[in-house]
Amino acid sequence: MATAVPPIISPKEDLPPPLTSASEPPPLFDGTTRLYLAYHCPYAQRAWIARNCKVGLQDKIKVVAIDLADRPAWYKEKVYPENKVPALEHNNQVKGESLDLVKYIDSNFDGPALLPDDSAKKQFAEELLAFSDGFNSAFFSCLRSKGDVSDEAAAAVDKIEAALGKFSDGPFFLGQFSLVDIAYVPFIERFQIFYSGIKKDDLAKGRPNLHKFIEEVNKVDAYTQTKLDPQFLLDQMKEKFGIA
C-alpha cells in the first residue's frame, strides 16, 4: 500500500501518494516524461520547482513520488541505478542530479527562461551554484552539533546576505526569480524552520536582504506549491538527527 502524501502548504494539483516496495512500476519508457521525487527531499524540490515554473509542464511532466524509506526495487533496477531522487525520465533516457536537472528542464522545455541573458548575471549564477553545496554542508554540519549556530554556518548565511544585495532590480539572487533561487530556496526554507525550532535562532535577523528574499519567494506559486508543513519538516529532521 502506498504511503500518504505529506501535508503540502499550497497544492495546485492532485499529487500521487509515494510508491513503496509493494508498488508496481508505471509503464516505463512509454513516451511519458516523469519526474521521480520524494516530497520531503530538498534536492528533489529543486527539480519540482523548475517543472512548476515552466508554463504547462504540470501536464507534460508527470510527478512520480518514491518512498525513500521503502524504495521499490524496480526504481534502481529499471529507472535510475543511483537509486536517488530526483530523476527525470525523458526521451527514453533518465537523468539525475538536482542542479543538472534544473538546467535541463530550463533548456529542454518551453516556458519562461530561468536564467537571464545578462552575461554578468550568468557568471554570478555559476559562482552561486558552485557555492550551494558548501552552503548546505555548513548548515547540516551545524545541525548535527550541539550548542549555538557555528561560525561556519553564520559565515555561509552572511555570504548569502551579501549575494542577495548584488543586483538591485529585484529581491532575488539575480534580481528576478531564477534557477539560482530554485537551487537555494529548499534549503533556506528548511534552515529557517530548523534553526528557529532547534537552535532558537532567527536566520534572517539582522539580514534585510534575506528577510526580503524569504518574504518575496513565498509569493512565487511555483515554489509554494512544493512547500510542506513546517512542523512536518521539523519533526522529520529532529528524528533524523536524534534531537529530543
C-alpha positions in Angstrom: 0.0 0.0 0.0 1.3 3.5 -0.9 2.1 5.9 1.9 0.2 9.1 2.2 1.2 12.4 0.6 2.7 14.6 3.3 1.0 17.9 4.1 1.6 20.3 1.2 1.1 24.0 2.0 -0.3 25.2 -1.3 -1.0 22.3 -3.7 -2.3 23.2 -7.2 -2.6 19.7 -8.5 -3.6 16.3 -7.3 -0.3 14.7 -6.2 0.1 10.9 -6.2 1.0 9.0 -3.0 4.6 7.8 -2.8 5.3 4.4 -4.3 6.8 1.7 -2.0 8.4 -1.7 -2.3 5.0 -3.2 -2.8 4.1 -0.8 -5.7 4.1 -1.8 -9.3 6.1 0.4 -11.6 4.5 2.8 -14.0 4.6 1.9 -17.7 8.3 2.8 -18.1 9.7 4.4 -21.2 6.3 4.6 -22.9 6.9 8.2 -24.0 5.7 9.8 -20.8 8.0 12.3 -19.2 8.2 11.5 -15.5 9.9 13.4 -12.6 10.7 11.0 -9.8 11.0 12.7 -6.5 10.3 12.5 -2.7 8.1 15.3 -1.5 10.3 16.0 1.6 13.6 15.9 -0.3 15.1 19.4 -0.8 17.2 18.2 -3.8 14.1 16.8 -5.5 12.2 20.0 -4.6 14.6 21.9 -6.8 13.5 20.0 -9.9 9.9 20.1 -8.8 10.0 23.9 -8.6 11.7 24.2 -12.0 9.0 22.0 -13.5 6.3 24.2 -12.0 8.0 27.4 -13.3 7.5 26.2 -16.9 4.0 27.0 -18.1 2.1 23.8 -18.9 4.6 21.4 -17.6 2.3 20.1 -14.9 0.6 18.3 -17.7 3.7 17.4 -19.6 6.0 16.2 -16.8 4.2 13.6 -14.5 5.2 13.5 -10.9 6.1 10.1 -9.5 6.8 10.1 -5.8 9.1 7.5 -4.3 9.1 6.4 -0.6 12.7 6.7 0.3 12.3 4.6 3.4 10.8 1.8 1.4 12.0 2.2 -2.1 10.7 -0.1 -4.9 13.4 -2.4 -6.2 12.4 -1.6 -9.8 13.4 2.0 -9.3 17.1 1.1 -9.0 16.9 -1.8 -11.4 14.9 -0.2 -14.2 14.9 3.5 -13.8 17.9 5.1 -12.0 20.8 2.9 -10.9 21.9 5.6 -8.5 18.7 4.9 -6.6 18.3 8.6 -5.6 15.9 11.4 -6.3 15.3 13.4 -8.3 15.5 11.7 -11.6 13.8 12.6 -14.9 12.6 10.1 -17.5 12.6 11.9 -20.8 13.0 10.8 -24.4 13.8 7.2 -23.3 16.7 8.4 -21.1 16.9 9.0 -17.3 18.9 11.9 -16.0 19.7 12.8 -12.4 21.5 15.3 -10.1 19.3 18.2 -9.0 21.2 21.1 -10.3 21.7 19.4 -13.7 18.0 18.7 -13.8 17.1 22.3 -13.2 19.3 23.3 -16.1 18.0 20.5 -18.3 14.3 21.4 -17.6 15.1 25.0 -18.4 16.8 24.2 -21.7 14.6 21.4 -23.0 11.1 22.6 -22.2 9.0 25.6 -23.3 8.2 28.3 -20.8 9.9 31.3 -19.1 13.7 31.2 -19.1 15.2 30.5 -15.7 18.4 32.4 -16.4 18.7 36.0 -17.7 20.6 36.9 -20.8 22.9 39.3 -19.0 26.4 37.9 -19.0 27.4 39.3 -15.6 24.3 37.7 -14.0 25.1 34.4 -15.7 28.6 34.4 -14.4 27.4 35.2 -10.9 24.8 32.4 -11.2 27.6 29.9 -11.8 29.5 31.2 -8.8 26.5 30.8 -6.6 25.6 27.4 -7.9 29.2 26.3 -7.2 28.8 27.5 -3.6 25.5 25.8 -2.9 27.0 22.5 -1.8 29.2 24.3 0.7 26.3 26.4 2.0 24.2 23.2 2.6 27.1 21.4 4.2 27.8 24.2 6.7 24.2 24.1 7.9 23.8 20.4 8.1 27.0 20.2 10.0 25.8 22.8 12.4 22.5 20.9 12.9 24.4 17.8 13.9 26.3 19.7 16.5 25.1 20.9 19.9 25.1 24.5 21.0 24.7 27.7 19.1 25.0 28.3 15.4 28.5 27.7 14.3 30.8 30.4 12.9 31.0 28.4 9.6 27.2 28.4 9.3 27.0 32.1 10.2 29.6 33.0 7.6 27.7 30.9 5.0 24.5 32.8 5.6 26.3 36.1 5.6 27.6 35.3 2.2 24.1 34.7 1.0 23.0 38.0 2.5 25.7 39.8 0.5 24.9 37.8 -2.7 21.2 38.9 -2.4 22.3 42.5 -2.4 24.4 42.4 -5.6 21.7 43.3 -8.0 19.1 46.0 -7.3 16.4 45.1 -9.9 14.6 42.6 -7.6 14.7 40.7 -4.3 16.3 37.5 -5.7 19.9 36.5 -6.3 19.9 37.7 -9.9 17.3 40.4 -9.3 14.4 38.4 -10.8 13.5 34.8 -9.8 15.9 32.3 -11.5 17.3 28.9 -11.2 19.7 30.2 -8.5 16.8 30.9 -6.3 15.4 27.4 -7.1 18.8 25.9 -6.0 18.8 27.7 -2.7 15.2 28.1 -1.5 14.5 24.5 -0.4 17.5 24.7 1.9 16.9 28.2 3.1 13.3 27.1 3.9 14.5 24.2 5.9 17.2 26.0 7.7 14.9 28.8 8.7 12.5 26.2 10.2 15.2 24.1 11.8 17.2 27.0 13.3 14.0 28.5 14.7 12.8 25.2 16.1 16.1 23.6 17.2 18.7 26.3 17.6 16.2 29.0 18.7 17.9 31.4 16.2 16.3 33.6 13.5 18.2 33.1 10.3 17.0 36.4 8.8 17.6 38.6 11.9 19.9 41.5 11.0 19.9 40.3 7.4 17.4 42.5 5.5 18.2 41.1 2.1 17.5 37.5 3.3 14.4 38.7 5.1 13.1 40.3 1.9 14.0 37.2 -0.1 12.0 34.9 2.2 9.1 37.3 2.1 9.0 37.5 -1.7 9.8 33.9 -2.6 6.7 32.9 -0.6 4.7 34.7 -3.2 6.1 32.5 -6.0 3.4 29.9 -6.8 5.9 27.5 -8.5 7.7 27.3 -5.1 4.7 27.4 -2.7 3.1 24.5 -4.5 6.1 22.4 -3.3 6.2 23.5 0.4 5.5 21.1 3.2 4.0 21.9 6.6 6.9 23.3 8.7 6.1 21.2 11.7 6.2 18.1 9.5 9.7 19.0 8.3 10.9 20.0 11.8 9.6 16.7 13.3 11.3 14.8 10.5 14.7 16.5 11.0 14.5 16.0 14.8 14.0 12.3 14.2 16.8 12.1 11.6 19.3 13.8 13.9 18.1 12.3 17.2 17.1 15.6 18.7 14.6 15.5 21.5 
